[in-house]
Amino acid sequence: MLEGMTPEERAMLRAEVSALDTKNAQEALEGDVVDLLEKAVSDDNTIDIRLLSPGWGSSGYYSAEILKRDGPIAFPVGTQMFLDHPTESQKRERPEGSVKDLAATIATTPVYQESGAAGPGLYARAAVVPEYKGLINALQPHIGVSIRSPGAFAEGEAEGRRGRIVKEIFNSPIHSAVDFVTKAGRGGQVLALMESWRDPHDAIPPAPDAQKTLKDDPASNLKENQDMDELQKAHEALAASEAKAAEFATANEAMSAELGSLRESVALSEARVLVGGEVGKADLPDITKARLTEILVKSAKLAVDGKLDATALTEAVAEAITSEADYVAKLTESGKVRDQGKSTQSDDAHAKLEESYRVRYAGEGYSDEQAKKMAATAAGR
């Protein structure tokens, strides 16, 4: 896929893809091992492969719709096939892979088949590098293919099981591949064959019963199936635990909100009792007491522990009562009748007292009509 690119273009492409992969590292797809369909590479150096099958895998759930839609785009003709998946260090140091390990390429556009040779799945024909034909033939009983590509997931449920649902499979010029990988429990045999194939002079000769060792081992297959069952059970248990944790978190949020509301209600009741007791003892008009009580109760605050800050509220009540008493005293003084023989002056003083109350109440947010009525009551009309 990198043919015809300059070194600078290659470097830029690697940097862009590496940055993308680093950002979305949790969205790296790596498929399960899928058996080779044929026992030998054909005379024209091609071999049929099944890339993916629908259902649950180690990376998540693959639906038939996703394989049909994204398969041809994610793994187009020319997609490279290496001997084994790269290690993490190899992904960083040589993301495009090594030429020495390039064993084949996808030769036909992948097609989803409901009734393929190995059942439903995404199928394609691969062109094997001639030099690796003999090696792949020798390794056939012990290897399969496995995809790797960027992907997108979403938590969900499929076939009665919860987990990661694959929502999209992307194509990456460097990181998308379909590699030949070792089946579980076959690492030693495959390594010996590959060393022998690459450098027969330095490799340790296989034991006399090597052919017997390299054949399918029922006990090994049984252990592999048991391991897969255990892995699936562990995944299901983890999914159940995560769902339960989410339920607890939701319930905890609801309980916290309810507790906060209860604390506010209790604090409001305590504030009304405290304010009512203090204001009730003050020498103020009843309407003034009622107004002060409402204002002071609303101004009550909670302490750090969620309880009423009684100390702060007591201080605020004392200041408000003092201020209001001073105000009333000044109004009363200014409204005293100094000349009992002059009723006009008395009426004027009373009118000024009432108007002073009206202005005060209007400034506190009461409507003009409410302010007038409250002022008349406060002035003793």
GUKEVO-343898 format. One record per residue (C-alpha): y, x, z. Coordinates in pm, whole numbers, plus 50000, padded with zeros to 5 digits. Layout:
BEGIN
{{Y; X; Z}}
...
% end
This chain:
BEGIN
{{50000; 50000; 50000}}
{{50230; 50298; 50042}}
{{50177; 50442; 49691}}
{{50495; 50520; 49504}}
{{50711; 50537; 49817}}
{{50924; 50839; 49894}}
{{50879; 51021; 50228}}
{{51209; 50872; 50344}}
{{51098; 50518; 50255}}
{{50767; 50574; 50433}}
{{50949; 50694; 50746}}
{{51182; 50393; 50745}}
{{50891; 50154; 50697}}
{{50695; 50312; 50982}}
{{50996; 50291; 51214}}
{{51059; 49924; 51129}}
{{50696; 49821; 51174}}
{{50657; 50028; 51491}}
{{50968; 49865; 51638}}
{{50836; 49521; 51548}}
{{50496; 49595; 51697}}
{{50652; 49734; 52015}}
{{50866; 49423; 52053}}
{{50572; 49190; 51991}}
{{50291; 49400; 52136}}
{{50147; 49093; 52304}}
{{50100; 48940; 51956}}
{{49862; 49196; 51810}}
{{49552; 49033; 51663}}
{{49217; 49209; 51667}}
{{48919; 49012; 51545}}
{{48561; 49005; 51666}}
{{48288; 49199; 51488}}
{{48154; 49004; 51189}}
{{47816; 49111; 51045}}
{{47801; 49249; 50692}}
{{47665; 48993; 50449}}
{{47457; 49234; 50244}}
{{47217; 49510; 50339}}
{{47350; 49751; 50078}}
{{47657; 49820; 49868}}
{{47595; 49699; 49512}}
{{47575; 49925; 49206}}
{{47942; 49864; 49124}}
{{48036; 49988; 49476}}
{{48140; 49644; 49604}}
{{48020; 49438; 49896}}
{{48084; 49079; 50008}}
{{48238; 49040; 50353}}
{{48340; 48756; 50581}}
{{48672; 48852; 50744}}
{{48704; 48570; 50999}}
{{48529; 48253; 51104}}
{{48691; 47943; 51263}}
{{48653; 47888; 51635}}
{{48710; 48082; 51954}}
{{48722; 48462; 51943}}
{{48831; 48736; 52180}}
{{49193; 48712; 52057}}
{{49210; 48333; 52070}}
{{49122; 48024; 51871}}
{{49131; 48038; 51489}}
{{49150; 47700; 51317}}
{{49018; 47650; 50964}}
{{49369; 47542; 50859}}
{{49522; 47872; 50975}}
{{49254; 48076; 50794}}
{{49306; 47878; 50473}}
{{49684; 47907; 50489}}
{{49739; 48262; 50616}}
{{49422; 48447; 50515}}
{{49516; 48515; 50150}}
{{49867; 48628; 50255}}
{{49772; 48837; 50558}}
{{49489; 49027; 50381}}
{{49578; 49045; 50010}}
{{49405; 49251; 49743}}
{{49452; 49618; 49830}}
{{49430; 49571; 50208}}
{{49273; 49888; 50342}}
{{48945; 49913; 50531}}
{{48896; 50210; 50762}}
{{48599; 50342; 50954}}
{{48675; 50196; 51299}}
{{48998; 50061; 51448}}
{{49262; 50324; 51533}}
{{49323; 50424; 51894}}
{{49659; 50358; 52060}}
{{49770; 50716; 52008}}
{{49665; 50700; 51641}}
{{49870; 50381; 51597}}
{{50177; 50567; 51722}}
{{50120; 50901; 51547}}
{{49973; 50782; 51217}}
{{50027; 50404; 51181}}
{{49926; 50408; 50813}}
{{49580; 50551; 50901}}
{{49398; 50863; 50787}}
{{49278; 50917; 50430}}
{{48960; 51070; 50574}}
{{48868; 50734; 50729}}
{{48966; 50511; 50435}}
{{48631; 50363; 50330}}
{{48717; 50058; 50118}}
{{48985; 49809; 50010}}
{{48990; 49433; 49966}}
{{48915; 49372; 49596}}
{{48953; 48991; 49571}}
{{49193; 48744; 49728}}
{{49031; 48606; 50046}}
{{48913; 48247; 50009}}
{{48809; 48004; 50280}}
{{48458; 47866; 50222}}
{{48313; 47575; 50417}}
{{47958; 47667; 50310}}
{{47973; 48045; 50275}}
{{47675; 48278; 50294}}
{{47718; 48313; 50672}}
{{47877; 47973; 50739}}
{{48240; 47859; 50733}}
{{48494; 48138; 50712}}
{{48732; 48356; 50515}}
{{48543; 48553; 50245}}
{{48636; 48835; 50007}}
{{48482; 49113; 49800}}
{{48553; 49473; 49906}}
{{48552; 49784; 49688}}
{{48383; 50072; 49872}}
{{48495; 50430; 49816}}
{{48198; 50586; 49626}}
{{48171; 50878; 49868}}
{{48114; 50632; 50156}}
{{47859; 50411; 49982}}
{{47560; 50594; 50129}}
{{47711; 50602; 50479}}
{{47787; 50229; 50483}}
{{47435; 50155; 50358}}
{{47292; 50366; 50641}}
{{47519; 50209; 50903}}
{{47473; 49851; 50783}}
{{47245; 49732; 51069}}
{{47484; 49869; 51330}}
{{47834; 49782; 51202}}
{{48039; 49487; 51093}}
{{48400; 49421; 50998}}
{{48696; 49327; 51219}}
{{49050; 49235; 51122}}
{{49369; 49365; 51283}}
{{49711; 49221; 51211}}
{{50025; 49088; 51381}}
{{49998; 48724; 51487}}
{{50165; 48443; 51679}}
{{50004; 48250; 51965}}
{{50066; 47941; 52174}}
{{49886; 47822; 52485}}
{{49680; 47513; 52406}}
{{49342; 47344; 52394}}
{{49076; 47334; 52123}}
{{48714; 47224; 52127}}
{{48741; 47130; 52495}}
{{48866; 47470; 52604}}
{{49214; 47599; 52696}}
{{49348; 47937; 52593}}
{{49554; 48115; 52329}}
{{49570; 47928; 51998}}
{{49647; 48142; 51692}}
{{49941; 47973; 51519}}
{{50012; 48230; 51246}}
{{49867; 48550; 51100}}
{{50122; 48786; 50944}}
{{50089; 49062; 50689}}
{{50207; 49410; 50788}}
{{50227; 49681; 50518}}
{{50089; 49933; 50768}}
{{49914; 49747; 51048}}
{{49716; 49479; 50862}}
{{49362; 49597; 50786}}
{{48996; 49493; 50784}}
{{48798; 49778; 50935}}
{{48432; 49869; 50961}}
{{48358; 49872; 51334}}
{{48060; 49936; 51560}}
{{47861; 49649; 51707}}
{{47834; 49640; 52084}}
{{47570; 49879; 52217}}
{{47541; 50081; 51894}}
{{47806; 50351; 51954}}
{{47569; 50645; 52003}}
{{47356; 50575; 51697}}
{{47659; 50524; 51471}}
{{47831; 50841; 51597}}
{{47518; 51047; 51526}}
{{47491; 50909; 51173}}
{{47858; 50966; 51097}}
{{47850; 51325; 51225}}
{{47539; 51390; 51016}}
{{47699; 51237; 50710}}
{{48026; 51428; 50736}}
{{47884; 51769; 50825}}
{{47505; 51782; 50795}}
{{47494; 52157; 50867}}
{{47657; 52128; 51211}}
{{47510; 51797; 51322}}
{{47219; 51778; 51564}}
{{46909; 51665; 51374}}
{{46805; 51311; 51463}}
{{46503; 51267; 51688}}
{{46164; 51195; 51526}}
{{46190; 50829; 51628}}
{{46549; 50798; 51508}}
{{46467; 50531; 51254}}
{{46310; 50322; 51527}}
{{46616; 50375; 51749}}
{{46853; 50272; 51469}}
{{46679; 49940; 51410}}
{{46798; 49623; 51576}}
{{46700; 49624; 51943}}
{{46626; 49273; 52081}}
{{46703; 49388; 52435}}
{{47039; 49525; 52322}}
{{47118; 49203; 52138}}
{{47028; 49000; 52447}}
{{47259; 49213; 52664}}
{{47537; 49177; 52406}}
{{47504; 48797; 52415}}
{{47503; 48799; 52793}}
{{47815; 49013; 52797}}
{{47989; 48773; 52559}}
{{47889; 48477; 52778}}
{{48030; 48651; 53084}}
{{48352; 48731; 52896}}
{{48389; 48370; 52790}}
{{48328; 48244; 53145}}
{{48585; 48490; 53279}}
{{48839; 48376; 53019}}
{{48777; 48010; 53106}}
{{48812; 48085; 53477}}
{{49138; 48269; 53413}}
{{49272; 47979; 53203}}
{{49177; 47732; 53480}}
{{49350; 47949; 53742}}
{{49665; 47974; 53532}}
{{49669; 47595; 53484}}
{{49625; 47542; 53859}}
{{49905; 47791; 53932}}
{{50134; 47601; 53694}}
{{50052; 47275; 53876}}
{{50130; 47435; 54214}}
{{50458; 47574; 54081}}
{{50565; 47231; 53953}}
{{50467; 47064; 54281}}
{{50651; 47333; 54477}}
{{50971; 47277; 54277}}
{{50951; 46902; 54342}}
{{50891; 46956; 54713}}
{{51180; 47204; 54734}}
{{51413; 46955; 54568}}
{{51299; 46676; 54803}}
{{51339; 46901; 55107}}
{{51689; 46995; 54996}}
{{51781; 46628; 54958}}
{{51643; 46546; 55304}}
{{51836; 46834; 55460}}
{{52158; 46710; 55302}}
{{52095; 46356; 55434}}
{{52029; 46484; 55787}}
{{52335; 46709; 55775}}
{{52553; 46419; 55652}}
{{52435; 46200; 55941}}
{{52501; 46476; 56194}}
{{52845; 46537; 56043}}
{{52938; 46168; 56071}}
{{52838; 46162; 56439}}
{{53029; 46482; 56518}}
{{53345; 46381; 56329}}
{{53338; 46025; 56458}}
{{53314; 46145; 56817}}
{{53604; 46389; 56789}}
{{53835; 46169; 56582}}
{{53760; 45868; 56801}}
{{53911; 46048; 57101}}
{{54235; 46126; 56915}}
{{54552; 45926; 56975}}
{{54595; 45816; 56616}}
{{54620; 45484; 56432}}
{{54279; 45333; 56356}}
{{54336; 45345; 55983}}
{{54423; 45714; 56011}}
{{54105; 45777; 56210}}
{{53894; 45604; 55945}}
{{54059; 45801; 55666}}
{{54019; 46135; 55846}}
{{53654; 46060; 55923}}
{{53565; 46002; 55556}}
{{53752; 46312; 55439}}
{{53605; 46540; 55705}}
{{53245; 46417; 55661}}
{{53262; 46486; 55287}}
{{53396; 46836; 55354}}
{{53101; 46931; 55581}}
{{52906; 47238; 55466}}
{{52553; 47366; 55524}}
{{52478; 47700; 55687}}
{{52245; 47963; 55538}}
{{51944; 47804; 55711}}
{{52013; 47472; 55538}}
{{52143; 47299; 55853}}
{{52490; 47162; 55926}}
{{52749; 47428; 56004}}
{{52867; 47246; 56318}}
{{53100; 47526; 56432}}
{{53299; 47527; 56107}}
{{53313; 47147; 56100}}
{{53433; 47125; 56462}}
{{53717; 47368; 56385}}
{{53813; 47171; 56073}}
{{53818; 46843; 56270}}
{{54041; 46994; 56541}}
{{54287; 47128; 56283}}
{{54297; 46797; 56097}}
{{54357; 46595; 56416}}
{{54637; 46831; 56527}}
{{54800; 46821; 56185}}
{{54777; 46442; 56163}}
{{54907; 46395; 56519}}
{{55207; 46617; 56446}}
{{55277; 46424; 56130}}
{{55258; 46086; 56307}}
{{55477; 46216; 56589}}
{{55747; 46324; 56347}}
{{55735; 45992; 56166}}
{{55750; 45800; 56495}}
{{56043; 46008; 56617}}
{{56234; 45954; 56297}}
{{56162; 45580; 56317}}
{{56284; 45521; 56675}}
{{56558; 45263; 56709}}
{{56855; 45436; 56858}}
{{57095; 45139; 56846}}
{{56920; 44820; 56957}}
{{57217; 44619; 56846}}
{{57176; 44723; 56484}}
{{56868; 44557; 56342}}
{{56949; 44688; 55995}}
{{56903; 45049; 56107}}
{{56572; 44957; 56274}}
{{56449; 44796; 55955}}
{{56555; 45102; 55756}}
{{56369; 45336; 55992}}
{{56053; 45125; 55974}}
{{56077; 45118; 55595}}
{{56107; 45497; 55585}}
{{55803; 45531; 55813}}
{{55596; 45301; 55592}}
{{55711; 45479; 55274}}
{{55619; 45816; 55424}}
{{55265; 45689; 55488}}
{{55244; 45545; 55135}}
{{55340; 45878; 54977}}
{{55085; 46059; 55193}}
{{54800; 45824; 55102}}
{{54890; 45826; 54733}}
{{54882; 46205; 54742}}
{{54527; 46186; 54881}}
{{54407; 45999; 54572}}
{{54435; 45635; 54676}}
{{54571; 45384; 54423}}
{{54927; 45265; 54462}}
{{54810; 44925; 54588}}
{{54568; 45079; 54838}}
{{54832; 45326; 54955}}
{{55080; 45044; 55020}}
{{54833; 44837; 55221}}
{{54718; 45137; 55426}}
{{55081; 45244; 55485}}
{{55173; 44897; 55611}}
{{54879; 44900; 55854}}
{{54956; 45252; 55977}}
{{55323; 45164; 56031}}
{{55222; 44869; 56245}}
{{55340; 44588; 56022}}
% end
